[in-house]
């Protein structure tokens, strides 16, 4: 089935030379078309979720938008990548962790939890990484997880919430 012309990505010759992303979007915009295809306006080519994952791994700033409505779909695409990674063999999140995250939706703590999780992730990202695998021992991630759990429990305790 051939896509209609209205859903086709713009060709480089059809784009005006002054094409810029809207001010609230990064320079690299990926358009998602109704046929589920993702079009990278930076490279003028279709890309896959694996390539978007690589953009994330390379710390590239981008936005995924609906080609028709310009609705920001970035979070949705990132969640889709996480879902595929979780289904791929060695999940990062256990069922109890996911259940606890779900429980915070609609809870008065919902607004705080995003910030807490973001800060904890930033702390993990800023930690020095050993040069060789195993230098810090095999329990380093378990120790980090236990420390984060303690911090979360202490924080929740200040609001009278027990796990």
C-alpha positions as CSV (number, residue, x, y, z in Angstrom):
1,X,0.0,0.0,0.0
2,X,1.4,3.3,-1.0
3,X,1.3,6.2,1.5
4,X,-0.7,9.3,0.5
5,X,1.3,12.3,-0.4
6,X,0.0,14.2,2.6
7,X,1.7,11.7,4.9
8,X,5.0,11.6,3.0
9,X,8.0,13.4,4.6
10,X,9.1,16.6,3.0
11,X,11.9,16.2,0.5
12,X,15.0,18.3,1.0
13,X,14.2,20.2,-2.3
14,X,10.7,20.9,-1.1
15,X,11.8,22.3,2.3
16,X,12.3,26.1,2.4
17,X,15.8,27.1,3.3
18,X,14.7,28.9,6.4
19,X,13.0,25.8,7.9
20,X,13.5,25.9,11.7
21,X,12.1,23.9,14.5
22,X,9.6,25.8,16.7
23,X,11.3,27.6,19.6
24,X,10.1,25.1,22.2
25,X,11.5,22.2,20.3
26,X,15.1,21.2,19.9
27,X,16.8,21.5,16.5
28,X,16.5,17.8,15.9
29,X,12.9,16.8,15.3
30,X,11.7,13.4,14.5
31,X,8.2,13.1,12.9
32,X,6.0,10.2,13.6
33,X,3.6,9.4,10.8
34,X,0.3,7.5,11.0
35,X,1.9,4.5,9.5
36,X,4.1,4.3,12.6
37,X,7.2,5.4,10.6
38,X,9.6,7.8,12.2
39,X,11.2,10.4,10.0
40,X,14.4,12.3,11.2
41,X,14.3,15.8,9.8
42,X,17.9,16.2,10.7
43,X,19.1,13.4,8.4
44,X,16.2,13.4,6.0
45,X,15.6,9.7,6.5
46,X,13.4,7.2,8.2
47,X,14.8,5.8,11.5
48,X,14.0,3.0,13.9
49,X,13.4,2.9,17.6
50,X,16.9,1.4,17.9
51,X,18.3,4.5,16.2
52,X,16.3,6.7,18.6
53,X,17.8,4.7,21.5
54,X,21.2,5.4,20.1
55,X,20.5,9.1,20.1
56,X,19.6,8.8,23.8
57,X,22.8,6.8,24.4
58,X,24.8,9.5,22.6
59,X,23.1,12.3,24.7
60,X,21.6,13.9,21.6
61,X,18.7,16.3,22.2
62,X,15.6,15.6,20.1
63,X,11.9,15.7,20.1
64,X,9.4,13.3,18.5
65,X,6.3,15.0,17.2
66,X,3.1,13.8,15.5
67,X,3.5,14.7,11.8
68,X,-0.1,15.9,11.5
69,X,-0.8,17.6,14.8
70,X,2.7,18.4,16.0
71,X,1.8,16.9,19.4
72,X,4.9,16.1,21.4
73,X,5.3,12.3,21.5
74,X,8.8,12.1,22.9
75,X,7.8,10.6,26.3
76,X,5.6,8.0,24.6
77,X,8.5,6.9,22.3
78,X,10.9,6.8,25.2
79,X,8.5,4.7,27.2
80,X,8.1,2.4,24.2
81,X,11.9,2.0,24.1
82,X,11.9,1.2,27.8
83,X,9.2,-1.4,27.3
84,X,11.1,-3.1,24.6
85,X,14.3,-3.1,26.7
86,X,12.3,-4.5,29.7
87,X,10.9,-7.3,27.5
88,X,14.3,-8.0,26.0
89,X,15.7,-10.3,28.7
90,X,17.2,-8.6,31.7
91,X,14.6,-6.2,33.1
92,X,15.7,-3.3,35.2
93,X,12.3,-2.9,37.0
94,X,10.8,-5.6,39.1
95,X,7.1,-6.1,39.3
96,X,6.9,-4.6,42.8
97,X,8.8,-1.5,41.7
98,X,6.4,-1.0,38.8
99,X,3.5,-1.5,41.0
100,X,4.8,1.1,43.4
101,X,5.3,3.6,40.6
102,X,1.7,3.0,39.4
103,X,0.4,3.6,43.0
104,X,1.9,7.1,43.0
105,X,-0.3,8.2,40.1
106,X,-3.2,10.2,41.5
107,X,-1.5,10.3,44.9
108,X,-0.7,13.6,46.5
109,X,3.0,12.5,46.2
110,X,2.9,12.2,42.4
111,X,4.4,15.6,41.8
112,X,7.3,14.9,44.2
113,X,8.1,11.4,43.0
114,X,9.1,12.5,39.5
115,X,11.6,14.9,41.0
116,X,12.9,12.3,43.4
117,X,13.4,9.7,40.7
118,X,15.0,12.3,38.4
119,X,17.5,13.4,41.1
120,X,18.4,9.8,42.0
121,X,19.0,9.0,38.3
122,X,21.2,12.1,38.0
123,X,23.1,11.0,41.1
124,X,23.7,7.6,39.5
125,X,24.8,9.1,36.2
126,X,27.3,11.4,38.0
127,X,29.0,8.5,39.8
128,X,32.4,7.6,38.6
129,X,32.4,4.5,36.4
130,X,35.1,1.9,36.9
131,X,37.6,1.5,34.1
132,X,37.3,-2.2,34.0
133,X,34.2,-4.3,34.8
134,X,34.3,-5.7,38.3
135,X,36.7,-3.2,39.7
136,X,34.2,-2.0,42.3
137,X,32.9,-5.5,43.0
138,X,29.8,-7.2,41.9
139,X,27.6,-5.8,44.6
140,X,28.1,-2.1,43.8
141,X,24.7,-1.8,42.1
142,X,23.0,-3.7,44.9
143,X,24.6,-1.3,47.4
144,X,23.4,1.7,45.3
145,X,19.9,0.3,45.1
146,X,19.8,-0.3,48.9
147,X,21.0,3.3,49.5
148,X,18.3,4.7,47.1
149,X,15.7,2.6,48.9
150,X,16.8,4.0,52.3
151,X,16.7,7.5,51.0
152,X,13.2,7.0,49.5
153,X,11.9,5.4,52.7
154,X,13.3,8.3,54.7
155,X,11.7,10.8,52.4
156,X,8.3,9.1,52.4
157,X,8.5,8.7,56.2
158,X,8.6,12.5,56.5
159,X,5.1,12.5,54.9
160,X,3.9,9.6,57.1
161,X,3.9,7.1,54.2
162,X,5.2,3.6,54.9
163,X,6.1,1.0,52.4
